[in-house]
Amino acid sequence: MADGDFLSQEEIDALLGGDDEVEEREEDVEEIRPFDFTELESIKKGGLPGLDLIYERWVKVFREEIRKVLPKINMVNKEAIYISRFNNFMYKIPMPSSYTTFTMKPLKETALLVVDSRLVFTIISVMFGGPAKPFKVEGREFTKLETYVIKDFIDIALKTLEETFSTVYEITIEKKSTELNPALARITSGNEKVIICESLIDIDGFEAPIYFCFPNGMFLPIKDVIYSDFSGEVDPQWEERLQELLMETPVRVSLELTRKRFFMRQILAWDVGSEILLDVSREDPATLKVEDEPKFNCRLGKVKDRYAALLKEEVVREEEEGE
C-alpha cells in the first residue's frame, strides 16, 4: 500500500474480521428466543407481619424445647421471611437434606419443613465429641442414627409450631412423610410462589439453616391474621368489659310444652275464654328456647306454688353434629 493511499473495504474487513463478525451476529440472531419473565426469581421480603410475629414466637419456644434434647445447640435465630419461586428455593438446598411434608388442618394444601444436611451432620459430630464445623456431605445418605436424630428434631419443630400458631388460629399439624429425595417433596409446581420462613441454628459457633416452606395460597383463608399486625394478644381489661356487657345482655327465654295442629276453622271458632287442651303431663319432655332457638331439654315440675322446668341436657343442632 503506497503512502497516502486509503485502505479498501475488503482490507478493512480482513483486518477487523468483519466477515466473521457478520457470521457470528447471524448465528446470534438464530439463537434469539422470547424472554420468559416467569423464569426470574421473584423474592419479596416483608409484607407478612402476622406470620412474622408467629414465627418469632416459634423460634423462642422451639429454642427452649430443642435445647432440652440437644444441649449443644446454643441459639436459634429467625433469619428471614420471604416469597420466592418453589424451584429456586429447592435448588439452593444441599444434598442430602431432610424434606418433611405436613398439613395444617383446617387449612388446605401441604407445607414443607427442610432440615439442612450440614445441620444434621454437625449435631451428630458434636453429640459424639467431634468438632462443630462443616464438612463434605455430598454423595452419601443419612444413616439410621442420623435418621433417628432427624425424626426427633422434626417432631419438636412441628409440635412447637402447632402450639405457637394455635395461639392465633387453631390448627392441627399432621406429618405426612419425611423424604431424602427432593422430587418426592414437591408441594406445588416449580414456578409457583411459596412463603419461606428461614432460621439459623448455632451449634458451638457453626450455623446451619432450617426452612419452613408454605404455598402462597395456603394462608388465604386467614389472610387477616397473616397479612396484618394482629398480635394475637387480648387486652385483659377489654376482655373483662366484654364479658360484663355479655352478661348484661337481655335475652328472651320461653318454654315450649308441646306442639299441636289445628284447622283454620277451629282457630276461627276460638273466643275469649275458650279452653285449649294440651294433654301434657309432668313426665313429658319440654324444650327451653333462648331467642326462639332450642337450648335445653327439660322436665316439668313445681316449686311450692310456682311451675318450674328442670334442665336435663343441652340441645345439639344437626349442623353441629355433622362438623
ROKEKE-956339 format. One record per atom (N, C-alpha, C, O): x, y, z. Coordinates in steps of 0.02 Angstrom, whole numbers, padded with zeros to 5 digits, always signed. Example, Ala and Ser with C-alpha at 12.3 -4.5 7.8 and 13.67 -1.06 7.14 Angstrom:
+00660-00284+00390/+00615-00225+00390/+00660-00165+00390/+00712-00166+00423/+00642-00112+00354/+00684-00053+00357/+00645+00002+00394/+00670+00057+00402/
***
This chain:
+00043-00059+00000/+00000+00000+00000/+00044+00062+00000/+00086+00070+00044/+00036+00105-00049/+00077+00165-00056/+00056+00216-00005/+00000+00216+00021/+00108+00264+00010/+00092+00317+00057/+00036+00359+00029/+00034+00375-00031/-00010+00378+00072/-00066+00420+00051/-00126+00381+00027/-00180+00409+00019/-00117+00315+00013/-00174+00276-00009/-00217+00257+00051/-00193+00249+00107/-00283+00251+00038/-00330+00229+00090/-00341+00154+00084/-00337+00126+00029/-00357+00123+00141/-00374+00052+00141/-00440+00041+00106/-00487+00080+00113/-00442-00014+00068/-00506-00031+00036/-00552-00064+00087/-00530-00083+00141/-00616-00071+00070/-00664-00101+00116/-00646-00174+00130/-00656-00198+00186/-00620-00210+00078/-00600-00279+00088/-00543-00285+00138/-00542-00329+00181/-00494-00237+00132/-00438-00238+00178/-00460-00222+00250/-00435-00252+00297/-00507-00174+00257/-00532-00158+00324/-00568-00218+00354/-00558-00233+00413/-00611-00253+00314/-00646-00311+00339/-00599-00367+00358/-00609-00403+00407/-00544-00373+00318/-00496-00426+00334/-00459-00411+00399/-00447-00457+00438/-00442-00346+00410/-00407-00329+00472/-00451-00336+00534/-00428-00358+00586/-00515-00317+00527/-00560-00318+00584/-00599-00383+00591/-00637-00393+00639/-00589-00428+00541/-00627-00490+00545/-00701-00478+00535/-00742-00510+00567/-00717-00433+00490/-00787-00413+00480/-00831-00471+00458/-00888-00477+00481/-00804-00513+00414/-00846-00568+00389/-00864-00616+00445/-00920-00641+00450/-00813-00629+00489/-00827-00675+00544/-00879-00646+00591/-00923-00681+00615/-00874-00578+00604/-00922-00547+00649/-00992-00550+00620/-01040-00560+00656/-00997-00541+00554/-01063-00545+00522/-01093-00614+00531/-01152-00621+00547/-01050-00665+00521/-01074-00734+00530/-01095-00747+00602/-01145-00780+00615/-01054-00721+00650/-01070-00731+00720/-01135-00697+00738/-01176-00724+00775/-01145-00635+00710/-01206-00599+00725/-01266-00636+00697/-01319-00638+00728/-01257-00666+00637/-01312-00704+00608/-01328-00765+00651/-01386-00782+00660/-01275-00798+00678/-01287-00855+00722/-01323-00834+00786/-01368-00869+00810/-01303-00775+00813/-01336-00750+00873/-01410-00737+00861/-01452-00751+00903/-01425-00709+00803/-01495-00695+00786/-01535-00759+00784/-01593-00760+00806/-01506-00812+00757/-01542-00875+00753/-01557-00904+00822/-01607-00939+00831/-01514-00889+00873/-01524-00916+00939/-01569-00873+00983/-01586-00893+01039/-01589-00815+00960/-01632-00771+01000/-01700-00803+01009/-01729-00829+00961/-01725-00802+01070/-01791-00830+01085/-01828-00781+01130/-01797-00738+01162/-01893-00786+01134/-01932-00741+01177/-01911-00748+01250/-01897-00803+01273/-01909-00692+01285/-01888-00693+01355/-01948-00708+01400/-02001-00676+01394/-01940-00757+01443/-01993-00777+01488/-01981-00745+01556/-01936-00765+01593/-02022-00695+01573/-02012-00659+01636/-02028-00704+01696/-02006-00689+01751/-02065-00757+01686/-02082-00801+01742/-02021-00841+01765/-02022-00871+01819/-01967-00841+01723/-01907-00877+01744/-01867-00839+01796/-01823-00867+01829/-01882-00774+01803/-01845-00735+01852/-01867-00754+01922/-01926-00768+01934/-01820-00755+01967/-01837-00769+02037/-01869-00708+02067/-01841-00653+02066/-01929-00717+02094/-01965-00661+02124/-01961-00668+02199/-01993-00711+02229/-01921-00625+02231/-01913-00627+02303/-01941-00562+02332/-01921-00507+02312/-01986-00570+02379/-02016-00513+02412/-02009-00522+02487/-02034-00571+02515/-01975-00475+02519/-01966-00479+02591/-02014-00431+02625/-02028-00377+02599/-02040-00451+02683/-02088-00410+02718/-02158-00422+02692/-02170-00464+02649/-02205-00384+02720/-02274-00389+02698/-02314-00444+02731/-02372-00455+02714/-02283-00480+02779/-02318-00533+02815/-02308-00523+02890/-02281-00567+02924/-02331-00467+02916/-02317-00452+02987/-02347-00502+03035/-02317-00517+03087/-02407-00529+03020/-02437-00578+03064/-02397-00642+03067/-02384-00669+03121/-02378-00668+03009/-02337-00728+03006/-02268-00716+03037/-02240-00760+03070/-02242-00656+03027/-02177-00639+03055/-02179-00643+03132/-02132-00668+03163/-02233-00619+03161/-02241-00621+03234/-02248-00693+03259/-02219-00711+03309/-02288-00733+03223/-02296-00803+03242/-02229-00840+03239/-02213-00879+03283/-02191-00826+03186/-02127-00861+03177/-02076-00840+03231/-02037-00881+03255/-02078-00777+03250/-02033-00754+03304/-02049-00791+03368/-02004-00812+03404/-02113-00800+03382/-02133-00836+03443/-02112-00909+03437/-02090-00939+03486/-02120-00938+03378/-02100-01008+03369/-02025-01017+03382/-02006-01065+03415/-01985-00971+03358/-01913-00976+03368/-01896-00979+03443/-01854-01018+03464/-01930-00938+03483/-01916-00937+03555/-01937-01002+03588/-01900-01031+03628/-01997-01026+03570/-02022-01088+03601/-01980-01147+03578/-01962-01190+03619/-01965-01150+03514/-01926-01206+03486/-01856-01208+03517/-01829-01261+03532/-01826-01149+03527/-01759-01145+03555/-01757-01177+03625/-01711-01214+03641/-01808-01163+03665/-01810-01191+03732/-01821-01267+03730/-01790-01304+03769/-01865-01290+03686/-01881-01361+03684/-01825-01403+03655/-01810-01457+03680/-01793-01379+03601/-01741-01419+03568/-01679-01423+03611/-01642-01472+03607/-01666-01372+03653/-01607-01374+03695/-01614-01424+03753/-01565-01445+03782/-01676-01444+03768/-01686-01496+03817/-01662-01564+03790/-01640-01607+03828/-01667-01572+03725/-01646-01635+03693/-01574-01630+03669/-01536-01678+03675/-01555-01572+03641/-01488-01562+03614/-01457-01501+03646/-01460-01446+03618/-01426-01509+03705/-01398-01451+03742/-01343-01415+03704/-01329-01357+03720/-01312-01447+03655/-01257-01416+03618/-01281-01359+03573/-01241-01319+03549/-01347-01355+03561/-01374-01300+03521/-01374-01237+03563/-01408-01233+03614/-01335-01187+03541/-01328-01126+03579/-01385-01077+03566/-01411-01046+03613/-01405-01070+03503/-01453-01018+03486/-01492-01038+03424/-01467-01073+03381/-01555-01014+03421/-01596-01020+03361/-01619-00950+03345/-01653-00918+03386/-01602-00925+03286/-01618-00856+03266/-01662-00855+03204/-01652-00894+03158/-01711-00811+03205/-01752-00800+03145/-01710-00761+03094/-01687-00706+03108/-01702-00789+03035/-01661-00758+02984/-01703-00713+02939/-01689-00653+02933/-01754-00741+02906/-01794-00701+02859/-01858-00737+02842/-01863-00798+02848/-01908-00699+02820/-01969-00725+02790/-01977-00691+02723/-01978-00629+02719/-01981-00730+02670/-01985-00700+02603/-02025-00745+02556/-02039-00803+02572/-02043-00718+02499/-02081-00754+02448/-02035-00767+02389/-02001-00721+02365/-02034-00829+02365/-01991-00848+02310/-02025-00901+02267/-02078-00925+02285/-01994-00918+02211/-02018-00974+02170/-01998-01040+02203/-01944-01045+02232/-02041-01089+02198/-02028-01153+02231/-01964-01186+02203/-01924-01211+02242/-01955-01185+02137/-01896-01215+02108/-01832-01181+02131/-01783-01214+02148/-01833-01114+02133/-01773-01078+02153/-01755-01092+02226/-01697-01095+02244/-01806-01102+02266/-01793-01120+02336/-01762-01190+02342/-01714-01199+02378/-01790-01238+02305/-01766-01307+02310/-01695-01315+02282/-01657-01357+02306/-01677-01275+02232/-01611-01281+02201/-01555-01264+02249/-01499-01288+02242/-01568-01221+02298/-01514-01199+02342/-01505-01245+02403/-01460-01233+02444/-01546-01297+02409/-01540-01343+02466/-01487-01395+02450/-01492-01429+02398/-01436-01404+02492/-01383-01454+02478/-01410-01525+02485/-01459-01537+02521/-01378-01570+02451/-01397-01641+02453/-01347-01680+02495/-01287-01666+02491/-01369-01729+02536/-01440-01743+02550/-01466-01696+02604/-01428-01670+02644/-01532-01686+02605/-01565-01649+02658/-01630-01684+02675/-01652-01728+02638/-01659-01665+02730/-01721-01696+02752/-01780-01652+02732/-01783-01593+02749/-01828-01682+02696/-01888-01646+02673/-01949-01678+02705/-01966-01736+02691/-01983-01641+02749/-02042-01668+02783/-02103-01629+02761/-02106-01568+02768/-02152-01664+02734/-02215-01634+02714/-02265-01641+02771/-02266-01692+02805/-02307-01590+02780/-02357-01591+02833/-02416-01546+02815/-02410-01502+02773/-02472-01560+02847/-02532-01519+02837/-02547-01480+02901/-02525-01498+02955/-02586-01427+02893/-02606-01384+02949/-02682-01376+02947/-02708-01324+02928/-02717-01429+02966/-02790-01427+02963/-02818-01376+03012/-02792-01369+03068/-02871-01339+02992/-02914-01348+02933/-02889-01314+02870/-02925-01314+02820/-02829-01286+02870/-02803-01255+02809/-02789-01309+02757/-02768-01364+02774/-02800-01293+02695/-02788-01341+02641/-02715-01334+02618/-02677-01292+02642/-02696-01377+02571/-02629-01381+02542/-02579-01410+02593/-02595-01421+02651/-02519-01423+02567/-02467-01457+02606/-02407-01412+02612/-02387-01379+02564/-02378-01410+02672/-02318-01369+02685/-02257-01414+02689/-02262-01476+02688/-02198-01383+02695/-02135-01420+02693/-02087-01393+02746/-02080-01333+02754/-02055-01439+02781/-02001-01422+02827/-01937-01453+02801/-01933-01513+02790/-01886-01411+02790/-01822-01434+02763/-01768-01426+02816/-01757-01371+02842/-01734-01481+02832/-01679-01480+02879/-01615-01489+02839/-01605-01540+02807/-01572-01439+02840/-01509-01439+02802/-01465-01497+02825/-01458-01509+02885/-01435-01532+02777/-01393-01589+02793/-01334-01570+02837/-01313-01610+02880/-01306-01511+02828/-01249-01489+02868/-01268-01485+02942/-01226-01497+02986/-01331-01466+02955/-01354-01463+03024/-01356-01533+03056/-01334-01542+03112/-01382-01581+03018/-01387-01649+03044/-01318-01677+03059/-01306-01704+03113/-01272-01672+03011/-01205-01700+03020/-01167-01665+03076/-01128-01696+03112/-01179-01600+03085/-01145-01564+03138/-01171-01585+03207/-01132-01593+03254/-01237-01594+03212/-01266-01618+03275/-01237-01686+03294/-01218-01698+03351/-01234-01731+03245/-01207-01798+03257/-01134-01793+03279/-01113-01828+03326/-01095-01750+03246/-01025-01743+03263/-01016-01718+03334/-00974-01745+03371/-01054-01668+03353/-01048-01639+03420/-01071-01688+03473/-01041-01693+03527/-01124-01726+03459/-01150-01774+03508/-01098-01827+03526/-01097-01853+03582/-01056-01844+03478/-01005-01895+03490/-00935-01866+03502/-00885-01900+03493/-00933-01802+03522/-00869-01772+03541/-00829-01742+03486/-00772-01722+03497/-00857-01739+03426/-00820-01711+03369/-00827-01635+03366/-00861-01605+03407/-00795-01604+03316/-00798-01531+03309/-00863-01508+03277/-00895-01546+03239/-00882-01447+03291/-00941-01417+03260/-00919-01374+03202/-00915-01313+03207/-00905-01407+03146/-00884-01371+03086/-00908-01409+03025/-00915-01470+03027/-00920-01372+02971/-00947-01405+02911/-00896-01452+02879/-00836-01442+02885/-00920-01503+02847/-00878-01549+02810/-00917-01574+02750/-00978-01565+02746/-00883-01605+02704/-00914-01626+02642/-00966-01680+02655/-00951-01732+02686/-01027-01668+02632/-01081-01715+02645/-01111-01743+02581/-01153-01788+02583/-01090-01718+02523/-01118-01742+02460/-01100-01815+02448/-01045-01837+02465/-01146-01851+02418/-01131-01919+02395/-01150-01974+02443/-01140-02032+02426/-01177-01958+02502/-01198-02012+02546/-01264-01995+02579/-01281-01936+02586/-01301-02045+02598/-01366-02035+02630/-01359-02039+02706/-01306-02055+02732/-01414-02023+02740/-01413-02025+02813/-01412-02097+02838/-01443-02141+02809/-01376-02108+02893/-01378-02173+02925/-01440-02179+02968/-01478-02130+02974/-01452-02239+02998/-01510-02248+03040/-01508-02202+03101/-01559-02175+03122/-01448-02193+03129/-01441-02148+03187/-01457-02077+03167/-01492-02042+03204/-01432-02055+03111/-01445-01987+03088/-01519-01978+03072/-01547-01925+03086/-01550-02028+03044/-01622-02025+03030/-01662-02020+03095/-01712-01984+03098/-01640-02055+03147/-01673-02052+03212/-01668-01982+03242/-01717-01956+03269/-01609-01951+03237/-01600-01883+03262/-01644-01835+03223/-01674-01790+03253/-01648-01843+03158/-01690-01801+03116/-01763-01805+03139/-01798-01754+03144/-01786-01867+03152/-01856-01876+03172/-01873-01838+03236/-01923-01803+03239/-01830-01844+03288/-01842-01807+03350/-01842-01732+03338/-01883-01695+03365/-01794-01710+03298/-01788-01639+03283/-01851-01613+03248/-01878-01561+03266/-01875-01651+03198/-01934-01631+03160/-01997-01632+03204/-02038-01586+03200/-02004-01683+03245/-02063-01688+03288/-02068-01628+03335/-02122-01601+03346/-02012-01607+03363/-02012-01550+03408/-02028-01486+03370/-02065-01444+03394/-02000-01479+03309/-02013-01419+03269/-02087-01413+03251/-02115-01359+03256/-02118-01468+03231/-02189-01466+03211/-02235-01458+03272/-02285-01422+03269/-02218-01490+03327/-02259-01484+03388/-02259-01412+03413/-02312-01386+03430/-02201-01381+03416/-02198-01312+03439/-02230-01264+03390/-02258-01213+03410/-02227-01279+03325/-02260-01237+03275/-02336-01240+03285/-02370-01189+03282/-02362-01299+03298/-02434-01307+03310/-02456-01268+03371/-02507-01233+03370/-02418-01273+03425/-02435-01237+03486/-02432-01161+03476/-02476-01125+03499/-02380-01138+03443/-02372-01066+03432/-02425-01038+03386/-02454-00985+03399/-02438-01073+03331/-02487-01049+03282/-02557-01049+03312/-02598-01005+03296/-02571-01098+03355/-02639-01105+03383/-02656-01049+03431/-02715-01041+03448/-02608-01011+03455/-02624-00954+03497/-02658-00899+03457/-02691-00855+03486/-02650-00901+03391/-02682-00852+03348/-02739-00882+03308/-02792-00852+03300/-02728-00943+03282/-02779-00978+03242/-02771-01052+03255/-02717-01080+03244/-02823-01085+03277/-02820-01155+03297/-02806-01200+03237/-02844-01200+03189/-02751-01237+03240/-02733-01284+03187/-02712-01351+03218/-02697-01355+03278/-02713-01403+03177/-02687-01468+03196/-02638-01490+03143/-02656-01497+03084/-02575-01500+03162/-02523-01519+03114/-02519-01595+03110/-02515-01629+03161/-02519-01620+03050/-02512-01692+03038/-02452-01703+02991/-02452-01678+02935/-02403-01741+03014/-02344-01755+02972/-02363-01809+02921/-02390-01861+02939/-02348-01796+02858/-02365-01843+02805/-02307-01890+02790/-02315-01951+02792/-02248-01863+02775/-02191-01906+02759/-02126-01866+02766/-02127-01805+02763/-02071-01903+02775/-02005-01873+02775/-01964-01906+02720/-01956-01967+02719/-01938-01866+02674/-01903-01891+02616/-01832-01864+02612/-01818-01810+02639/-01789-01902+02579/-01722-01878+02564/-01716-01855+02491/-01671-01818+02473/-01763-01878+02450/-01765-01860+02380/-01810-01799+02371/-01870-01804+02384/-01783-01742+02349/-01824-01682+02341/-01881-01690+02291/-01931-01655+02295/-01873-01736+02243/-01926-01747+02194/-01989-01773+02226/-02044-01765+02199/-01982-01806+02285/-02040-01834+02320/-02070-01784+02369/-02118-01800+02404/-02043-01725+02371/-02066-01675+02419/-02091-01612+02384/-02087-01557+02412/-02117-01620+02325/-02143-01562+02287/-02213-01547+02311/-02260-01585+02297/-02221-01492+02345/-02286-01473+02373/-02326-01429+02325/-02384-01415+02337/-02293-01406+02271/-02327-01364+02222/-02285-01366+02158/-02231-01395+02158/-02310-01336+02105/-02272-01334+02042/-02211-01289+02050/-02210-01244+02091/-02160-01303+02010/-02096-01269+02018/-02099-01194+02010/-02059-01159+02040/-02145-01169+01969/-02147-01097+01955/-02193-01059+02002/-02198-00998+01998/-02227-01095+02047/-02272-01062+02093/-02234-01027+02149/-02178-01048+02167/-02264-00975+02176/-02233-00939+02231/-02246-00974+02298/-02300-01002+02309/-02197-00971+02341/-02202-01001+02407/-02176-00951+02459/-02136-00907+02443/-02199-00959+02520/-02176-00917+02576/-02123-00957+02614/-02136-01012+02638/-02064-00929+02620/-02008-00962+02653/-01995-00929+02721/-01986-00868+02725/-01995-00969+02773/-01975-00946+02840/-01909-00979+02858/-01905-01040+02868/-01857-00939+02861/-01790-00966+02871/-01763-00947+02940/-01773-00891+02963/-01730-00994+02971/-01697-00979+03035/-01629-01014+03036/-01618-01064+03001/-01585-00988+03077/-01517-01016+03084/-01509-01046+03153/-01529-01017+03204/-01479-01105+03155/-01465-01139+03218/-01390-01138+03230/-01351-01160+03188/-01370-01113+03288/-01300-01108+03306/-01280-01166+03351/-01309-01176+03404/-01230-01204+03328/-01203-01260+03367/-01129-01248+03379/-01088-01259+03334/-01113-01225+03438/-01042-01211+03455/-01008-01167+03403/-00950-01179+03385/-01043-01116+03379/-01014-01069+03332/-01027-01083+03259/-01018-01039+03217/-01049-01144+03242/-01064-01160+03172/-01140-01152+03162/-01180-01178+03201/-01158-01116+03108/-01229-01102+03094/-01252-01140+03033/-01216-01143+02983/-01312-01168+03037/-01342-01203+02980/-01417-01186+02981/-01446-01177+03034/-01448-01183+02922/-01518-01161+02919/-01568-01218+02920/-01552-01275+02903/-01629-01201+02940/-01688-01243+02929/-01741-01197+02898/-01741-01137+02909/-01786-01227+02859/-01836-01188+02823/-01905-01217+02832/-01914-01278+02832/-01955-01173+02839/-02025-01191+02829/-02045-01161+02762/-02030-01103+02747/-02078-01201+02721/-02100-01180+02655/-02175-01190+02649/-02200-01246+02656/-02212-01135+02638/-02284-01137+02633/-02307-01114+02564/-02282-01063+02539/-02354-01150+02532/-02383-01124+02469/-02412-01055+02479/-02441-01041+02531/-02406-01012+02429/-02426-00943+02436/-02501-00936+02451/-02522-00889+02484/-02541-00984+02426/-02613-00980+02437/-02638-01015+02499/-02698-01016+02512/-02592-01044+02538/-02612-01083+02596/-02647-01041+02649/-02693-01063+02682/-02623-00979+02657/-02649-00937+02711/-02703-00888+02689/-02722-00844+02727/-02729-00896+02628/-02781-00851+02605/-02843-00852+02649/-02873-00799+02661/-02865-00910+02675/-02924-00909+02719/-02914-00869+02783/-02963-00848+02814/-02851-00859+02804/-02837-00821+02865/-02791-00762+02849/-02746-00746+02888/-02802-00731+02792/-02757-00677+02771/-02759-00618+02819/-02710-00581+02825/-02816-00608+02854/-02820-00553+02902/-02771-00564+02960/-02748-00516+02990/-02757-00627+02975/-02709-00643+03029/-02637-00639+03003/-02594-00611+03037/-02625-00666+02944/-02556-00671+02918/-02530-00604+02892/-02472-00588+02901/-02574-00566+02858/-02551-00505+02825/-02564-00442+02866/-02553-00387+02841/-02586-00449+02927/-02600-00391+02969/-02552-00389+03028/-02513-00436+03038/-02556-00336+03066/-02514-00327+03125/-02545-00356+03188/-02524-00340+03243/-02595-00399+03179/-02629-00428+03237/-02579-00467+03279/-02543-00510+03253/-02577-00452+03343/-02527-00482+03388/-02550-00547+03418/-02509-00586+03444/-02615-00560+03416/-02641-00621+03445/-02651-00616+03520/-02673-00665+03552/-02635-00558+03550/-02644-00549+03621/-02707-00508+03635/-02721-00460+03599/-02743-00528+03685/-02806-00495+03702/-02795-00453+03764/-02766-00476+03813/-02818-00390+03761/-02814-00345+03819/-02858-00372+03875/-02918-00378+03865/-02830-00388+03933/-02871-00417+03987/-02928-00371+04009/-02982-00395+04024/-02916-00305+04010/-02969-00258+04029/-03025-00259+03977/-03084-00257+03995/-03006-00261+03914/-03057-00264+03861/-03097-00328+03866/-03158-00327+03857/-03063-00385+03878/-03097-00449+03884/-03145-00449+03944/-03201-00475+03939/-03123-00420+03999/-03166-00418+04059/-03228-00375+04046/-03283-00393+04066/-03218-00319+04013/-03275-00275+03997/-03323-00308+03949/-03384-00301+03955/-03296-00345+03901/-03338-00380+03853/-03382-00432+03889/-03440-00440+03872/-03352-00468+03937/-03390-00517+03974/-03445-00484+04015/-03500-00511+04021/-03431-00426+04044/-03482-00390+04082/-03540-00370+04037/-03598-00379+04056/-03524-00344+03979/-03577-00324+03932/-03617-00384+03910/-03678-00380+03902/-03584-00440+03899/-03618-00501+03877/-03666-00525+03932/-03722-00546+03917/-03644-00523+03994/-03686-00546+04049/-03746-00500+04060/-03797-00522+04087/-03740-00438+04040/-03795-00390+04049/-03842-00387+03989/-03890-00349+03989/-03829-00427+03938/-03870-00426+03878/-03937-00462+03892/-03936-00520+03911/-03994-00428+03883/-04058-00461+03895/-04075-00511+03839/-04065-00496+03780/-04101-00569+03857/-04122-00619+03809/-04193-00643+03827/-04213-00639+03885/-04229-00666+03778/-04297-00691+03788/-04296-00767+03795/-04271-00802+03751/-04323-00792+03850/-04325-00863+03863/-04397-00886+03863/-04440-00855+03894/-04410-00942+03828/-04479-00969+03826/-04476-01045+03833/-04426-01076+03815/-04530-01073+03859/-04534-01145+03870/-04588-01173+03825/-04647-01157+03832/-04568-01216+03780/-04616-01247+03733/-04639-01313+03764/-04600-01361+03771/-04704-01315+03783/-04731-01375+03815/-04747-01430+03765/-04732-01488+03776/-04779-01411+03710/-04798-01460+03660/-04815-01424+03595/-04817-01363+03593/-04828-01463+03544/-04850-01435+03479/-04911-01472+03456/-04914-01534+03460/-04961-01434+03431/-05023-01464+03407/-05043-01432+03342/-05025-01375+03327/-05080-01470+03302/-05106-01445+03238/-05181-01430+03245/-05219-01468+03275/-05202-01375+03216/-05273-01357+03215/-05292-01335+03145/-05251-01307+03108/-05354-01348+03127/-05380-01323+03064/-05397-01249+03072/-05409-01226+03127/-05397-01213+03017/-05412-01142+03019/-05482-01130+03046/-05493-01081+03082/-05531-01174+03029/-05598-01164+03054/-05602-01170+03130/-05644-01138+03161/-05558-01212+03159/-05557-01219+03232/-05529-01156+03264/-05554-01133+03315/-05477-01128+03234/-05446-01068+03262/-05495-01010+03258/-05500-00970+03304/-05532-01005+03201/-05580-00950+03194/-05638-00957+03244/-05670-00907+03260/-05650-01017+03268/-05704-01028+03315/-05685-01011+03387/-05727-01009+03432/-05619-00999+03398/-05597-00983+03465/-05623-00914+03486/-05633-00869+03445/-05634-00907+03551/-05658-00844+03578/-05625-00835+03647/-05594-00880+03673/-05634-00776+03674/-05606-00764+03741/-05639-00812+03790/-05701-00817+03794/-05598-00848+03826/-05623-00897+03873/-05623-00968+03847/-05637-01015+03884/-05606-00977+03782/-05603-01045+03754/-05546-01083+03786/-05492-01055+03797/-05557-01146+03800/-05506-01187+03830/-05471-01230+03777/-05504-01259+03734/-05405-01233+03780/-05365-01273+03734/-05330-01327+03775/-05289-01311+03818/-05347-01389+03763/-05319-01444+03800/-05251-01463+03770/-05246-01479+03711/-05199-01462+03810/-05131-01478+03787/-05113-01551+03798/-05069-01577+03763/-05145-01584+03844/-05130-01654+03859/-05056-01664+03877/-05023-01707+03849/-05031-01623+03923/-04961-01627+03943/-04958-01649+04016/-04994-01621+04058/-04916-01698+04030/-04905-01720+04098/-04836-01700+04121/-04794-01679+04080/-04823-01708+04185/-04757-01688+04212/-04701-01733+04188/-04643-01715+04195/-04717-01791+04160/-04667-01837+04135/-04647-01822+04062/-04596-01847+04038/-04687-01782+04028/-04674-01766+03958/-04615-01717+03952/-04610-01671+03992/-04571-01727+03901/-04516-01680+03892/-04539-01613+03865/-04590-01609+03830/-04503-01561+03881/-04516-01494+03855/-04451-01463+03831/-04397-01488+03847/-04456-01411+03792/-04397-01379+03763/-04392-01307+03786/-04439-01268+03777/-04335-01289+03815/-04323-01220+03834/-04288-01184+03776/-04237-01208+03751/-04315-01128+03755/-04288-01090+03698/-04259-01024+03722/-04287-00991+03766/-04203-01005+03692/-04173-00940+03704/-04173-00903+03638/-04141-00924+03590/-04210-00848+03636/-04219-00810+03573/-04243-00856+03517/-04217-00854+03461/-04293-00897+03532/-04325-00943+03484/-04279-00999+03460/-04297-01035+03414/-04221-01006+03490/-04176-01061+03472/-04178-01114+03527/-04166-01097+03585/-04193-01177+03511/-04193-01230+03562/-04125-01235+03597/-04073-01240+03564/-04127-01234+03664/-04064-01235+03701/-04059-01294+03748/-04006-01325+03753/-04114-01311+03784/-04112-01366+03832/-04175-01408+03827/-04229-01383+03813/-04167-01474+03839/-04223-01518+03851/-04238-01518+03926/-04192-01522+03967/-04302-01514+03943/-04321-01505+04013/-04375-01555+04033/-04405-01590+03992/-04386-01558+04099/-04443-01593+04128/-04482-01544+04170/-04454-01502+04206/-04548-01549+04166/-04592-01502+04201/-04593-01519+04276/-04586-01577+04295/-04601-01469+04316/-04605-01479+04387/-04638-01420+04421/-04666-01376+04388/-04635-01420+04487/-04666-01367+04526/-04627-01355+04589/-04609-01403+04624/-04613-01292+04604/-04579-01273+04666/-04627-01229+04706/-04644-01173+04687/-04648-01258+04763/-04700-01225+04804/-04762-01214+04761/-04791-01262+04736/-04782-01152+04752/-04842-01139+04712/-04825-01112+04642/-04867-01081+04610/-04763-01124+04620/-04743-01097+04554/-04720-01155+04510/-04686-01201+04532/-04741-01151+04447/-04719-01201+04399/-04645-01190+04381/-04620-01133+04382/-04611-01245+04365/-04539-01241+04350/-04520-01293+04298/-04560-01336+04280/-04459-01286+04273/-04432-01334+04225/-04362-01354+04246/-04321-01311+04262/-04348-01418+04247/-04282-01444+04264/-04242-01456+04201/-04262-01495+04158/-04185-01422+04194/-04143-01430+04135/-04108-01498+04137/-04074-01514+04186/-04118-01538+04085/-04090-01605+04083/-04028-01611+04040/-03977-01639+04061/-04031-01584+03979/-03974-01589+03933/-03978-01534+03881/-04032-01508+03867/-03919-01517+03853/-03917-01464+03803/-03937-01492+03735/-03920-01549+03718/-03972-01452+03698/-03994-01472+03631/-03936-01464+03582/-03906-01410+03579/-03919-01516+03545/-03866-01514+03495/-03898-01510+03426/-03937-01553+03406/-03881-01456+03391/-03910-01447+03324/-03878-01495+03274/-03823-01520+03284/-03915-01508+03220/-03892-01558+03170/-03827-01535+03137/-03783-01577+03125/-03819-01470+03121/-03759-01448+03088/-03698-01455+03132/-03643-01463+03107/-03708-01450+03200/-03652-01459+03246/-03630-01532+03248/-03571-01547+03255/-03679-01578+03242/-03662-01649+03242/-03622-01668+03181/-03579-01711+03184/-03635-01635+03124/-03601-01651+03062/-03532-01621+03055/-03495-01641+03010/-03513-01574+03100/-03448-01541+03095/-03392-01588+03117/-03333-01568+03116/
***
